Each structure stands twice: as structure tokens, then as C-alpha cells.
Amino acid sequence: MSLSEVFRLDQVGTDTWVGADDGLRLPQLFGGHLVGQSIVAAGRSVPDGSLPHSVHTTFLRGGLSGTPVTYRVDRLRDGRQVATREVSAWQGDRLVCRSTISCTTIDDGLSHSRPRPASVGPDAAVDLRVLAEPDGGLGRFWDDFTAIEIRVEPEDPPGPAGAWASPPQNIWMRSVERLGDDPLLHRAAIAYASDLMLMSTAVTPHGHTTGAETTLAEQWWAVSLDHTMWFHRDVRADDWLLYEHATTAAHDSRALIDAAVFGPDGTQACRITQEALIRPLAPT
């Protein structure tokens, strides 16, 4: 299913929308799918010109693949410049996740950005599928996952990680489909992509190599606990965006992963932080 179809929600009542499954053969719904559809539901409940600038999602239960999700929007606040929504995602009587989403109409004023990290660019980066070939490929999930193109920059030789538990990894991603000009759809698509490769980053301090996703699935069990995003600037999800992935800390099986997203002009467009529960699998 294309991203434009995934984010074409059907309104079934006042502040209530239904979103379709994205067709991935997973034991549970992909977290980026839930966050992206929640963003669309919140964005459809605010006046034109107001866009989500922060999203805080808590995953409560695994969503059932193949089952539509109902999004109920609670209008927590409507201010002159900022509107806040709580979006609850339901499958029947099962609450799957809940998001607090803040939207704003402010489009001028204070502005600054750190520079984009040194990068070889998407043309010199390696397609994730090619990178995974020595590990036996990417597996069934990735066979279905065709909505986002992913390229990984070559990793530097191991060295001091500085502020990170392991050196940051540059990953380029873009929507394969051209998405039109609705900025809400682009923010939802960035949210969809933002849930990719985070688990891989979380275990790089423990010997994992980006691209060895089959080995990752064989050696580690992982679920997302919560997912937070801040949108700073409008960028197109169908342009190449640089996601700088890194992990700062993990303890008691909970890992924190960060990603800074940079647009084509080199400025930071988005920030992502996720906490995940990750445990090694016992050898079979």
C-alpha cells in the first residue's frame, strides 16, 4: 500500500477517523504507521494552516495486523496560536497507543540550526538491501516494505564515540512515491520513516552492524515503548533526508535512541527520540 493510501483516513464521526492497515506482514502493526496516522487525525481536527510541531506517543499494546484502526481525537486546548490534541488509537476495545500532539500556526520569529553532519550524500550511500546481502538479506518484513527508500553511509572505523555510546550513523531516507504538496502528509510520512532503523542503532554498542537486520531479528527481541518527535521546519518526505542516528544510553533493557533529520538545505528539520525495550534472545 502506498503512503498516500495509508494516510487517507476516513472520517466516521465528529473527531473520529479510521485508518487502513499498511499491508506489512508483521506480528503487530508498525509503530511508524500508528504515529503517522495519529498525526493526520490530529491535523484534520485543527484549522487550515495549523501543523503538528510536537508528537509524544506511548505504545500500550501491539496493534493487530490486517485490522483497521479507529482514531479518536480529544480537543485538549484551542489557543490563538497553539492547539493541543490527544489522539487515542483503538482496535475494537483495545487501546493500542495514545499521542499528545501540539499544532501551531506560528511561521516566523526565532530561528537557528546546527549544521548538517559531514556526509557523502545519498548517491554515495549504499542501498540497505545491498548492504544486507552478506547477512542473508532483509527478511520478510523488508520484502513488503517498499514505501521508503533507505541508503546507509559507510561506517567510520571504530573510534571514540564522544557523547554517544557508539558513533552516529548517517542514514538517508525518502518516500518512493511523490506525495503532493500537503505539508501534513509529509510530516506523517517522516513519522512513518522515523521508526525505521532505530532498534538497529540501539544495539550497535553491543556488536551489531547496521544492515545485518536478519541477525538482529535472530539475536534480539525489541519493542518500542514511546516515540517523540519535534518538527522544526517544512521539508518534503519525498526528497532525500539525512537521519543521523545515535544512542546515548541503555540500562535495565531500556535503550534511548536519537535521530536528527536534516533537509536538502542542510538545516535540521526534525528531532526524534525513542525509548525501546530490548533483550537478547536465548540461543535455540
Buried (B, 14 or more C-beta within 10 A) or exposed (E): BBBBEBBBBEEEEEBBBBBBBBBBEBEBBBBBBBBBBBBBBBBBBBEEEBBBBBBBBBBBEBBBBEEEBBBBBEEEEBEEEBBBBBBBBBBEEBEBBBBBBBBBBEEEEEEEBEEBEEBEEBEEBBBBBEBBEEBEEBBEBBEBBEBBBBBBBEBEEEEEBEEBBBBBBBBBBBBEBEBEEEBBBBBBBBBBBBBBBBBBBBBBBBEBBBBBBBBBBBBBEBEBBBBBBBBBBEBBBBEBBBBBBBBBEBEEEEBBBBBBBBBEEEBBBBBBBBBBBBEEEEEE
